[in-house]
Amino acid sequence: MGGLWGVAVPVFLVFSMNGIVAACTNAAALNSVEPAIAGSAAALLGSFQYGSGIISSLLLAVIPGERTILMVSIICAFVLLSAVMGFPKAPAEKPKEQPQRQEAA
């Protein structure tokens, strides 16, 4: 599936979800830092967004092939990379100690 629909449908799906996901993740990330460094954290998030756009543009320019399929492939790769980074391995939990029951006499 190439041409206009090969780009329009995946781009629509990604960017329609991006509007909700980006706002929520930025708010959650900025909520977890101290207020004194919130500006620096917001700038870092913005640089990550611009940086990912730069990297995807460079990949599109450097890799030979049919552009529409390549663009959709790069978008899908970044979506999968984001999903992998969004679900890190959970640390092992310590088993909870069971409270000891007192027997009734």
CNS distance restraints for C-alpha pairs under 8 A (distance, minus, plus):
assign (resid   1 and name CA) (resid   5 and name CA) 7.39 0.50 0.50
assign (resid   1 and name CA) (resid   6 and name CA) 5.16 0.50 0.50
assign (resid   1 and name CA) (resid  69 and name CA) 7.96 0.50 0.50
assign (resid   2 and name CA) (resid   6 and name CA) 4.31 0.50 0.50
assign (resid   2 and name CA) (resid   7 and name CA) 7.10 0.50 0.50
assign (resid   2 and name CA) (resid  68 and name CA) 6.08 0.50 0.50
assign (resid   2 and name CA) (resid  69 and name CA) 6.37 0.50 0.50
assign (resid   3 and name CA) (resid   7 and name CA) 6.73 0.50 0.50
assign (resid   3 and name CA) (resid  68 and name CA) 6.47 0.50 0.50
assign (resid   4 and name CA) (resid   8 and name CA) 5.87 0.50 0.50
assign (resid   5 and name CA) (resid   9 and name CA) 5.74 0.50 0.50
assign (resid   6 and name CA) (resid  10 and name CA) 7.04 0.50 0.50
assign (resid   6 and name CA) (resid  68 and name CA) 6.72 0.50 0.50
assign (resid   6 and name CA) (resid  69 and name CA) 7.28 0.50 0.50
assign (resid   6 and name CA) (resid  72 and name CA) 7.62 0.50 0.50
assign (resid   7 and name CA) (resid  11 and name CA) 5.99 0.50 0.50
assign (resid   7 and name CA) (resid  68 and name CA) 6.04 0.50 0.50
assign (resid   7 and name CA) (resid  69 and name CA) 7.74 0.50 0.50
assign (resid   7 and name CA) (resid  71 and name CA) 7.55 0.50 0.50
assign (resid   7 and name CA) (resid  72 and name CA) 6.34 0.50 0.50
assign (resid   8 and name CA) (resid  12 and name CA) 5.88 0.50 0.50
assign (resid   9 and name CA) (resid  13 and name CA) 6.24 0.50 0.50
assign (resid  10 and name CA) (resid  14 and name CA) 6.11 0.50 0.50
assign (resid  10 and name CA) (resid  72 and name CA) 6.76 0.50 0.50
assign (resid  11 and name CA) (resid  15 and name CA) 5.95 0.50 0.50
assign (resid  11 and name CA) (resid  72 and name CA) 7.71 0.50 0.50
assign (resid  11 and name CA) (resid  75 and name CA) 7.98 0.50 0.50
assign (resid  12 and name CA) (resid  16 and name CA) 5.81 0.50 0.50
assign (resid  13 and name CA) (resid  17 and name CA) 6.40 0.50 0.50
assign (resid  14 and name CA) (resid  18 and name CA) 5.99 0.50 0.50
assign (resid  15 and name CA) (resid  19 and name CA) 6.33 0.50 0.50
assign (resid  16 and name CA) (resid  20 and name CA) 7.53 0.50 0.50
assign (resid  17 and name CA) (resid  21 and name CA) 6.12 0.50 0.50
assign (resid  18 and name CA) (resid  22 and name CA) 5.48 0.50 0.50
assign (resid  19 and name CA) (resid  23 and name CA) 6.51 0.50 0.50
assign (resid  20 and name CA) (resid  24 and name CA) 6.35 0.50 0.50
assign (resid  21 and name CA) (resid  25 and name CA) 6.01 0.50 0.50
assign (resid  22 and name CA) (resid  26 and name CA) 5.97 0.50 0.50
assign (resid  23 and name CA) (resid  27 and name CA) 6.17 0.50 0.50
assign (resid  24 and name CA) (resid  28 and name CA) 6.12 0.50 0.50
assign (resid  25 and name CA) (resid  29 and name CA) 5.95 0.50 0.50
assign (resid  26 and name CA) (resid  30 and name CA) 6.04 0.50 0.50
assign (resid  26 and name CA) (resid  42 and name CA) 7.84 0.50 0.50
assign (resid  26 and name CA) (resid  45 and name CA) 7.44 0.50 0.50
assign (resid  27 and name CA) (resid  31 and name CA) 5.98 0.50 0.50
assign (resid  28 and name CA) (resid  32 and name CA) 6.52 0.50 0.50
assign (resid  29 and name CA) (resid  33 and name CA) 7.13 0.50 0.50
assign (resid  30 and name CA) (resid  38 and name CA) 6.15 0.50 0.50
assign (resid  30 and name CA) (resid  41 and name CA) 6.70 0.50 0.50
assign (resid  30 and name CA) (resid  42 and name CA) 6.94 0.50 0.50
assign (resid  33 and name CA) (resid  37 and name CA) 6.87 0.50 0.50
assign (resid  33 and name CA) (resid  38 and name CA) 6.28 0.50 0.50
assign (resid  33 and name CA) (resid  41 and name CA) 7.61 0.50 0.50
assign (resid  34 and name CA) (resid  38 and name CA) 6.33 0.50 0.50
assign (resid  37 and name CA) (resid  41 and name CA) 6.25 0.50 0.50
assign (resid  38 and name CA) (resid  42 and name CA) 6.10 0.50 0.50
assign (resid  39 and name CA) (resid  43 and name CA) 6.22 0.50 0.50
assign (resid  40 and name CA) (resid  44 and name CA) 6.18 0.50 0.50
assign (resid  41 and name CA) (resid  45 and name CA) 6.26 0.50 0.50
assign (resid  42 and name CA) (resid  46 and name CA) 6.24 0.50 0.50
assign (resid  43 and name CA) (resid  47 and name CA) 6.18 0.50 0.50
assign (resid  44 and name CA) (resid  48 and name CA) 6.29 0.50 0.50
assign (resid  45 and name CA) (resid  49 and name CA) 6.41 0.50 0.50
assign (resid  46 and name CA) (resid  50 and name CA) 6.28 0.50 0.50
assign (resid  47 and name CA) (resid  51 and name CA) 5.76 0.50 0.50
assign (resid  48 and name CA) (resid  52 and name CA) 6.06 0.50 0.50
assign (resid  49 and name CA) (resid  53 and name CA) 6.48 0.50 0.50
assign (resid  50 and name CA) (resid  54 and name CA) 6.23 0.50 0.50
assign (resid  51 and name CA) (resid  55 and name CA) 6.14 0.50 0.50
assign (resid  52 and name CA) (resid  56 and name CA) 6.11 0.50 0.50
assign (resid  53 and name CA) (resid  57 and name CA) 6.10 0.50 0.50
assign (resid  54 and name CA) (resid  58 and name CA) 6.15 0.50 0.50
assign (resid  55 and name CA) (resid  59 and name CA) 6.17 0.50 0.50
assign (resid  56 and name CA) (resid  60 and name CA) 6.16 0.50 0.50
assign (resid  56 and name CA) (resid  74 and name CA) 6.63 0.50 0.50
assign (resid  56 and name CA) (resid  75 and name CA) 7.90 0.50 0.50
assign (resid  57 and name CA) (resid  61 and name CA) 6.21 0.50 0.50
assign (resid  58 and name CA) (resid  62 and name CA) 6.03 0.50 0.50
assign (resid  59 and name CA) (resid  63 and name CA) 5.83 0.50 0.50
assign (resid  59 and name CA) (resid  74 and name CA) 7.79 0.50 0.50
assign (resid  60 and name CA) (resid  64 and name CA) 8.00 0.50 0.50
assign (resid  60 and name CA) (resid  67 and name CA) 7.40 0.50 0.50
assign (resid  60 and name CA) (resid  70 and name CA) 6.80 0.50 0.50
assign (resid  60 and name CA) (resid  71 and name CA) 6.48 0.50 0.50
assign (resid  60 and name CA) (resid  74 and name CA) 7.63 0.50 0.50
assign (resid  65 and name CA) (resid  70 and name CA) 6.72 0.50 0.50
assign (resid  66 and name CA) (resid  70 and name CA) 6.16 0.50 0.50
assign (resid  67 and name CA) (resid  71 and name CA) 5.91 0.50 0.50
assign (resid  68 and name CA) (resid  72 and name CA) 6.28 0.50 0.50
assign (resid  69 and name CA) (resid  73 and name CA) 6.05 0.50 0.50
assign (resid  70 and name CA) (resid  74 and name CA) 6.14 0.50 0.50
assign (resid  71 and name CA) (resid  75 and name CA) 6.23 0.50 0.50
assign (resid  72 and name CA) (resid  76 and name CA) 6.12 0.50 0.50
assign (resid  73 and name CA) (resid  77 and name CA) 6.05 0.50 0.50
assign (resid  74 and name CA) (resid  78 and name CA) 6.22 0.50 0.50
assign (resid  75 and name CA) (resid  79 and name CA) 6.22 0.50 0.50
assign (resid  76 and name CA) (resid  80 and name CA) 6.17 0.50 0.50
assign (resid  77 and name CA) (resid  81 and name CA) 6.07 0.50 0.50
assign (resid  78 and name CA) (resid  82 and name CA) 6.05 0.50 0.50
assign (resid  79 and name CA) (resid  83 and name CA) 6.26 0.50 0.50
assign (resid  80 and name CA) (resid  84 and name CA) 6.21 0.50 0.50
assign (resid  81 and name CA) (resid  85 and name CA) 6.19 0.50 0.50
assign (resid  82 and name CA) (resid  86 and name CA) 5.91 0.50 0.50
assign (resid  83 and name CA) (resid  87 and name CA) 6.42 0.50 0.50
assign (resid  84 and name CA) (resid  88 and name CA) 6.98 0.50 0.50
